[in-house]
């Protein structure tokens, strides 16, 4: 494995986690957050690292109230989303939080399916749970798992214990989060580094060169790269010296719009020919200043079917455009 591959693997989870959490926080601030955004924002504030966004957040609702009254299809969707969060955020407190969310969601699904054993015993078990701490509930959970008689009954009790433990975890986390939001407590781990840019830069290959945009894109973060290489056929017939080993063969653009999600309007890009043999490549996204790049005015290689020579995607707020110029063989 190359050094580039090692850096890519090292930064991948950190980049995806930062991307998910910052996007969620900004949508909470903009009052257009989903249930997933609220849950993700809780963990972002809880661990710190987003001082400005955390100070701008409104008071956060308890995760329990966020999860209540959801239809089965949304509960199932959330369960799948939680798997993504757990895969990229392996800190102990985060794992415990997402396990709590999973247990609570499963309880809601089971309750909606009218599981009689759980429904009958719930009032008595709930009264018992109210007096116990989270540590005591964890001990009770271990004890119940060791019981072998009447498995249907004890599985039902175990489910209620896990739910009670989840609710207490929600209360503790929500209290800390709202103290950080409301009281202006300094949030640790502040850094000027951009995980987005570090991640993209870690993927750079030897034949890629960085270049800048014409203007300041505001809140959007981007990395723009020129793909360079030699064209022996072109050099042999146009130049006496083989000095054109860095001909621009195409470009790669990675632009992060943290306030946009996959359900928003997809950012667009246009090209405008300039009189000096260049072209202006402009990216336009709702709520963001236009981002303009000066590139060579050459025809792009855009085959009818999928190809490694052209790619345009927009996922989780990141627009990626990767293209190469058409290659023409010399003819006598």
N, C-alpha and C positions, 0 to 999 in steps of 0.2 A: 504494500500500500504506500502511495506517495505521501510526501509531507502535506500537500494540498488536501488529500483525502483525510489525513489525520486531523487537520485543522477544521475541515468541514464537519466531521463527526463530533468534534469537541464543542463546536458552536451551535450545532443544529437545534438541540433542545432548548438552549438558552434563548436563541433567536425566536423560535416559535412561541415560547412562553411569554417573552416580552411583547411580541406582536399581539397575541391574544389578549393579554392583560391591558396594554395601553389602549387598544381599540375598544375594549369593553368599558374602560373608565371614561373615555371621551364620549361614548354613546350614552352613558349614564348622565354625564354633565349636559349633554344636548337633549335630554328628556326623550330619548327614542331607543332605550335599552330593552333588550329581551330578557327573559328569565335567566338565560345563560350568561348574559352580560353582567347582571347583578351578582350572580354567584362568583363569577370570575373576578369582578371588581373587589369583592370581599377579600379574596386572597391577595390581590395586588396591594391593597391598602394594609392588610394585616402584616405582610412581610416587609413593606417599605420599598423604596426605590423609585416611587412616582410621586415625589413631594408636591410638585405644582398641581398635577391632576387631582391628587388626594385632597388638597386644600379647597379645590373648586367643587368637589363632590357635595351633593345634598346629603342630608342624614339618610343612612342606609337602612332599609327595612330588614327585619329579621328573616333569615333564609327560610324559616318555617312558613312564614306568611307568604313568601314568594312561591313556595311549592304547593301550598294549599289551593284547593278548588281548580286544579288543572285537569283537563280531560285525559283519557287514557292515551290517546295518540301523542299528546304533548309530553306525558310522563315517559313514554317509550323513547321519544326523540331526545329528551334530556338525559336519559340513561346512556344513550350512545354518545352524547356530547361529553359526559363526565369521563368516559373512557379516554377521550382525547386529552382532557385536562390532566388526568392521572398519569398518562404516558409521558408527559413533558415536565411535570412538576412533582419531583420525587422527594421534596422536603417532608420531614416527618409530620409537621402540623398540617401540611396540605393533604398528604395521604389520608390522615385521620379525618379531615374535613370532607374530602370527596367520598370516603367510605361512609361517612354519616349521611351525606346526600343520597348515596346509593341505597342505603338501608331505608331511609325515609321514603324514597320513590318506590321501592319494592313494596313497602307497607301500604302505600296509597293504591298501588295496582292490586294488591291482594284484597284490600278493603273494598275496592270497587267491584271485585269479583265475588263479594259476599262470602268470604271464608268464615263459616259458622263457628269453628273452634276459636278463632281469634276474636270474633265479635262478642261471644258470650263471656270470655274471661277478661276482656279489656278493662271494665270498670274496676274490678278488684286489683288487677295488676297495676293499673295506673295509680291508684291510691298508694300502693306500696312503693312505687318508683319515686313519687314526689319527695319522699323523705331521704332518699339516698343521693350521695355525691356521685360524680362521674367515676371516681376510683372504685367506689363500692359497686357500681353497676358493672364495671369491667370484671370485678371478682365474681359477681353473680352470674355474668355471662359465661365465664370459664366453668363455673360449677354446673350450670345447666347443660353445657355441652357434654359433660361427662355422664349424664343420666341416660340410661338405656331403656327403662320401662316407659310405656305409654308415649312413644315418640311423637305422635300427632299433638298431644297436649303440650309436651315440653318444647317442641318446635314452635308452637304458637306463643308460648311464654317467652322463648328466646327472641322471637321477632319483636315482641313488645318491649323487652329489655333493650334491644338494639335501637329501637325507635326512641325510647326514653333517653338513652345515652346520646343519640344524635341531637335531640332537642336541647339537652344541656350544652352540648358542644356548640350548637348554633347560638345559644344565649351568650356564652362566654366570648365567642369570636365576634359577634355583633356588638357587644359592649366595648370591646377593645377598638374595633373599627370606628365606631361612632365617637369615641374619645379622640382618636387621631383626626377625624374629620372636623369635629365641632370645636375642639379646644386648641387647635393649631399646634399640637405637640410636634416637635421636630422629628421627621421621619428618617431613620438611618439609611445607610447604603446609597446615599445620593452619589451619582456619578455622571460625568459629562460624556462618557462613552456611549456610542449608539450600537446596541446589539445588532440592529438591522444592518448597519454598514459593516460592522465587523464580520457578520455572517457572510454577506455578499463578497466582501474582499477576500475572505478565506477560500472562496471558490475560484478565485482568479487563476487562470492558467498562464503559462509563460508567454503566450502570444497575445495577451490582452493588455491594453494601455488605458489608463484613466484619462478622462477629459471632463470639462466642466460645462454647465449650462450657461446660456446667455444671461439669464436673470435669476433672482432669488426666488425659489419656489415656496417660501413661507413655511408652513408646518409640515409639508410633505418632505420625506427623506428620499434620497435617490443615490444610486451609483450608476455611472455611465461609462461604458468601456468600448474602446475600438479594438476590433479583431484584426491583427496584422499578420503578414506572412509574405513569402516570396512567390513570384510567378515566373518561373524560369522561361516559359514560352514567351511571355511578354518582354522580359529583359533581353533575351537573345536577339529579338528582331527590332528592338527600339533603342537599346543602349549598348555602348561598347564595353561598359564596365558592369559587372554583376553587383551593383551597389544598392539595388532596390529590394533589399530583403525585408523591408518593413512597409510594404504596400498595404493600405487599408482594404480589407476584404469584406468588412461588415461591422455591425455594432450590436452591443447588448445593453439593454436598459432595464433597471430594476427600480421601481418607484413605489414607495410605501405611503399610502393615504390612510392614516390610522383611524379617521372618522368614518370611513366607508366600509361596508360589509358586502358580501356576495349578493345580497338582495337589493342593494342600491344600484343606481344607474352606472353602468360600466364606463370607466374613463375612456375617452376617444383620443386618437392621434391623427394628425394630418401633416402632409408635407407640402411646402411651397418652394418652387424653384427660384433661386436667386441668380443675379446676372453674372456672378463671378465663378460659376462652375460648382457652387455649393447649393444646398437646400436647407430650409428651416423646418425642423421636425418639432411640432408643437403638441404637447399633451394637455388635454382639457378634462377637468373633473369637477363635479358639483361641489361648491363650497371651498375650492382651492384656487389660488392664482395659477395661470397658465405657466407651464414649464417649456422653455424653448431651447433647442439644441441646434448647432450648426454642424451639418454632416455633408459628406460628398454627395453630389447629385448624380448618382448612378442607379440603374434599374435594379430592383430587388429580385432575388430568386424566390418566387412564391409559387411553388408547384401546385397543381390541382389537388394532389393528395399529400398526406402528412410527410414531412421531411425534417431532417436535422438542420436544414439550412434556413428554416423559418418557423418561428413559434410566437404566439401571442396569447397570454393567459391573464386572468384576473381572479385571484383567490385570496380570501381573508385580508383584503385591503391592499394587496400587493399586485401591481401591474408589471408583467414581464414581457418585454419585446426583444426578440433575438432574431436577427436576419443577416443574410450574406448577400453580396452582390452577385449578379449573374456572371458566369465565367464564359468567355468567348475564346475558342481555340483559334490560333493564327493560321491563316491560309495563304499560300503563295499566289 
